[in-house]
Amino acid sequence: MPKPKVLADFGPIQLAEFAGLYRVHVTVGVPEKFVPGPDLPSGRWSRALAEQIAADAPDIRIAYDEYKARARANQPIGWKKAAARVAERTGLTLDWSDIQQAETLGLLTAVDHYDDVSLYSLSQLDALAAETMAGIVAERLSWTANSTPRKEAAAQVGLLPEELDAEMQRRGVQLGRFRRYPAEAVEALALDDEACGRVIGERQLNSTEAADLLGIRQSDFVHVVAAGWLRPCAFGEVVDRRNTITFALYRRADVLAVLQVPGVDWPAVQATGKGAPSVLMPVVRALLITRAAARIGEQYQVQVDAEHHEDTGRWVLAWETFEGVPTAAQVAADLDRDTALAAHRHTIQLDPAIEETHR
């Protein structure tokens, strides 16, 4: 068998293996001075020095353990551990936010960070005066006693959190520490029914939410929009893998105003069950047809009458022409272009006598 090779010099890995150490003992021990550094110009250890290090291996292990203990003792700590350390020294009841506030006030400087958490040296924390920290604690307790968390404040005034934010900003009130609002400002808003009503009225509802608020069927809500009693205030979008769907949004106050439209038996509309004939559709149909008649009459400067025949359920438009205008074809084309009438066009006929006259 070939004889094992005898090394004349050693690199750090070879040295650690030769001396019965871990590599970390060498890489840490050299700068910390408990392991001699390389003694050759090549940056490697001579065999003589390696043998000496091997003999000192037990002492090197002890020195490394002491180094780790010192490093742990001086390792920077975050908010929670810092609060516990200062609390133990001062006897104060500290919260992690008190340490954060001390940094905000310039009393502490982060020496490092872990994620978004500041880390502080122990010497800085031990230098914080008890009187200073007592003032920070008192300020925190005073603020929490005289403020309300954002979500609780929103519930107290009957608004959504984002609505509360907008109204408070309008009033010049800023969201404070711990995402809390001054209790006095929250109470003032809770007593301001007009302001809360205005904010709630500005909420944007989709068609389903609007129909539910009115207490009517979705199919009847379509008639409300067709009648022009409600117009969108904005449009939203839903994007899927294939299509972008656009939908209308309506102001809550505008939706509720629909119930004030005269000539509609709203309790009857609200009581209409699924599958039952619409109480609202005949009202809207009459409105749209009479509007169309008035528009055509104004366009051609003639009198256009719209008459509903109960026996047939049809509407008849009759008019007198002026110099042959408008013709039945012109009136029919105008009605066909009216998209609001599309669902009701089949119920409209032109006066036969007028049609015969134009033929």
LINGICOR-V851650 format. One record per residue. N is the residue number from 0. RES is the residue in one small letter. SS is DSSP state (@ for helix, = for strand, . for the rest). PSI is psi in whole degrees, -180 to 180 (none if undefined). OMEGA is omega as a letter, one per 30 degrees, with the letter a starting at -180 (* if undefined). Layout:
BEGIN
N/RES/SS/PSI/OMEGA, N/RES/SS/PSI/OMEGA
END
This chain:
BEGIN
0/m/./142/l, 1/p/./145/l, 2/k/./142/l, 3/p/./143/a, 4/k/./133/l, 5/v/./118/a, 6/l/./138/l, 7/a/./-27/l, 8/d/=/168/a, 9/f/=/141/l, 10/g/./179/a, 11/p/@/-39/l, 12/i/@/-44/l, 13/q/@/-38/l, 14/l/@/-47/a, 15/a/@/-43/l, 16/e/@/-41/a, 17/f/@/-39/a, 18/a/@/-2/a, 19/g/./32/l, 20/l/./169/l, 21/y/./158/a, 22/r/@/-35/a, 23/v/@/-30/l, 24/h/@/-37/a, 25/v/@/-49/a, 26/t/@/-34/l, 27/v/@/-38/a, 28/g/@/-35/a, 29/v/@/-54/l, 30/p/@/-27/a, 31/e/@/0/l, 32/k/./16/l, 33/f/./4/l, 34/v/./126/l, 35/p/./145/l, 36/g/./173/l, 37/p/./143/a, 38/d/./4/l, 39/l/./150/l, 40/p/./-26/a, 41/s/./-4/a, 42/g/./19/l, 43/r/./168/a, 44/w/=/137/l, 45/s/=/163/a, 46/r/@/-37/a, 47/a/@/-44/l, 48/l/@/-37/l, 49/a/@/-40/l, 50/e/@/-36/l, 51/q/@/-43/l, 52/i/@/-39/l, 53/a/@/-38/l, 54/a/@/-32/a, 55/d/./7/a, 56/a/@/-44/l, 57/p/@/-42/l, 58/d/@/-35/l, 59/i/@/-41/l, 60/r/@/-41/l, 61/i/@/-44/l, 62/a/@/-38/l, 63/y/@/-42/l, 64/d/@/-39/l, 65/e/@/-37/l, 66/y/@/-44/l, 67/k/@/-41/l, 68/a/@/-42/l, 69/r/@/-41/a, 70/a/@/-41/l, 71/r/@/-39/a, 72/a/@/-30/a, 73/n/./10/a, 74/q/./133/l, 75/p/./149/a, 76/i/=/159/a, 77/g/./-171/a, 78/w/@/-50/a, 79/k/@/-47/l, 80/k/@/-34/l, 81/a/@/-42/l, 82/a/@/-42/l, 83/a/@/-39/a, 84/r/@/-46/a, 85/v/@/-38/l, 86/a/@/-41/l, 87/e/@/-37/a, 88/r/@/-37/a, 89/t/@/-19/a, 90/g/./7/l, 91/l/./155/l, 92/t/./99/a, 93/l/./150/l, 94/d/./157/l, 95/w/@/-31/a, 96/s/@/-23/l, 97/d/@/-37/l, 98/i/@/-41/l, 99/q/@/-39/l, 100/q/@/-36/l, 101/a/@/-37/l, 102/e/@/-42/l, 103/t/@/-36/a, 104/l/./-1/l, 105/g/./12/a, 106/l/./-19/l, 107/l/./152/l, 108/t/./126/l, 109/a/./132/l, 110/v/./-14/l, 111/d/=/176/l, 112/h/=/146/l, 113/y/=/111/a, 114/d/./-119/l, 115/d/./11/a, 116/v/=/130/l, 117/s/=/145/l, 118/l/=/138/a, 119/y/=/148/l, 120/s/./150/a, 121/l/@/-33/a, 122/s/@/-39/l, 123/q/@/-45/a, 124/l/@/-39/a, 125/d/@/-15/a, 126/a/./-7/a, 127/l/./128/a, 128/a/./140/a, 129/a/@/-38/a, 130/e/@/-41/l, 131/t/@/-46/a, 132/m/@/-33/l, 133/a/@/-38/l, 134/g/@/-40/l, 135/i/@/-41/l, 136/v/@/-43/a, 137/a/@/-40/l, 138/e/@/-42/l, 139/r/@/-47/a, 140/l/@/-38/l, 141/s/@/-42/a, 142/w/@/-46/a, 143/t/@/-30/l, 144/a/@/-23/a, 145/n/./26/l, 146/s/=/167/a, 147/t/=/133/l, 148/p/=/147/a, 149/r/@/-48/a, 150/k/@/-40/l, 151/e/@/-38/l, 152/a/@/-42/l, 153/a/@/-43/l, 154/a/@/-36/a, 155/q/@/-38/a, 156/v/@/-5/l, 157/g/./27/l, 158/l/./164/l, 159/l/./152/a, 160/p/@/-42/a, 161/e/@/-31/l, 162/e/@/-40/l, 163/l/@/-44/l, 164/d/@/-47/a, 165/a/@/-42/a, 166/e/@/-39/l, 167/m/@/-39/l, 168/q/@/-39/l, 169/r/@/-31/l, 170/r/./0/l, 171/g/./21/l, 172/v/./126/a, 173/q/./148/l, 174/l/./125/a, 175/g/=/-164/a, 176/r/@/147/l, 177/f/@/23/l, 178/r/@/54/a, 179/r/=/151/l, 180/y/=/150/l, 181/p/=/131/a, 182/a/@/-35/l, 183/e/@/-41/l, 184/a/@/-38/l, 185/v/@/-44/l, 186/e/@/-38/l, 187/a/@/-41/l, 188/l/@/-38/l, 189/a/@/-30/l, 190/l/./-10/a, 191/d/./83/a, 192/d/@/-35/a, 193/e/@/-45/a, 194/a/@/-45/l, 195/c/@/-41/l, 196/g/@/-38/l, 197/r/@/-44/a, 198/v/@/-45/l, 199/i/@/-38/l, 200/g/@/-24/a, 201/e/./-4/l, 202/r/./145/a, 203/q/=/127/a, 204/l/=/144/l, 205/n/./178/a, 206/s/@/-38/l, 207/t/@/-45/l, 208/e/@/-39/l, 209/a/@/-43/l, 210/a/@/-41/l, 211/d/@/-40/l, 212/l/@/-39/l, 213/l/@/-18/a, 214/g/./30/a, 215/i/./169/l, 216/r/./156/l, 217/q/@/-37/l, 218/s/@/-34/l, 219/d/@/-29/l, 220/f/@/-33/l, 221/v/@/-39/l, 222/h/@/-36/l, 223/v/@/-45/a, 224/v/@/-42/a, 225/a/@/-33/a, 226/a/./-13/a, 227/g/./12/l, 228/w/./-16/a, 229/l/./130/l, 230/r/./146/a, 231/p/./145/l, 232/c/./-16/a, 233/a/=/176/l, 234/f/=/141/l, 235/g/=/169/a, 236/e/=/142/l, 237/v/=/124/a, 238/v/=/124/l, 239/d/./-166/a, 240/r/./-22/a, 241/r/./-36/a, 242/n/./161/l, 243/t/=/118/a, 244/i/=/124/l, 245/t/=/136/a, 246/f/=/152/a, 247/a/=/149/l, 248/l/=/144/a, 249/y/=/142/l, 250/r/=/136/a, 251/r/@/-41/l, 252/a/@/-39/l, 253/d/@/-37/l, 254/v/@/-47/a, 255/l/@/-29/l, 256/a/@/-22/l, 257/v/@/-34/a, 258/l/@/-8/l, 259/q/@/-1/l, 260/v/./125/a, 261/p/./161/l, 262/g/./8/a, 263/v/./130/l, 264/d/./82/a, 265/w/@/-39/l, 266/p/@/-37/l, 267/a/@/-39/l, 268/v/@/-43/a, 269/q/@/-27/a, 270/a/@/-8/a, 271/t/./124/a, 272/g/./172/a, 273/k/./131/l, 274/g/./-11/l, 275/a/./152/l, 276/p/./144/a, 277/s/./130/l, 278/v/@/-27/a, 279/l/@/-31/a, 280/m/@/-46/l, 281/p/@/-35/l, 282/v/@/-46/a, 283/v/@/-40/l, 284/r/@/-46/l, 285/a/@/-41/a, 286/l/@/-46/a, 287/l/@/-39/a, 288/i/@/-42/l, 289/t/@/-33/l, 290/r/@/-43/l, 291/a/@/-42/l, 292/a/@/-44/l, 293/a/@/-40/a, 294/r/@/-43/a, 295/i/@/-41/l, 296/g/@/-41/l, 297/e/@/-36/a, 298/q/@/-42/a, 299/y/@/2/l, 300/q/./46/l, 301/v/./166/l, 302/q/./119/l, 303/v/=/122/a, 304/d/=/138/l, 305/a/=/119/a, 306/e/=/131/a, 307/h/=/131/l, 308/h/=/111/a, 309/e/./-35/a, 310/d/./-35/a, 311/t/./-16/a, 312/g/./8/a, 313/r/=/160/l, 314/w/=/136/l, 315/v/=/128/l, 316/l/=/128/l, 317/a/=/144/a, 318/w/=/163/l, 319/e/./133/a, 320/t/./158/l, 321/f/=/113/a, 322/e/./40/l, 323/g/./4/a, 324/v/=/139/f, 325/p/./150/l, 326/t/./166/l, 327/a/@/-37/l, 328/a/@/-39/l, 329/q/@/-43/l, 330/v/@/-44/l, 331/a/@/-42/l, 332/a/@/-38/l, 333/d/@/-41/l, 334/l/@/-37/a, 335/d/@/-30/a, 336/r/@/-15/a, 337/d/./100/a, 338/t/@/-31/l, 339/a/@/-24/a, 340/l/@/-4/a, 341/a/./-42/a, 342/a/./-10/a, 343/h/./0/a, 344/r/@/-33/a, 345/h/@/-14/a, 346/t/@/0/a, 347/i/=/131/l, 348/q/=/155/a, 349/l/=/150/a, 350/d/./123/a, 351/p/@/-35/a, 352/a/@/-38/l, 353/i/@/-42/l, 354/e/@/-41/a, 355/e/@/-40/l, 356/t/@/-44/a, 357/h/@/-25/l, 358/r/./none/*
END
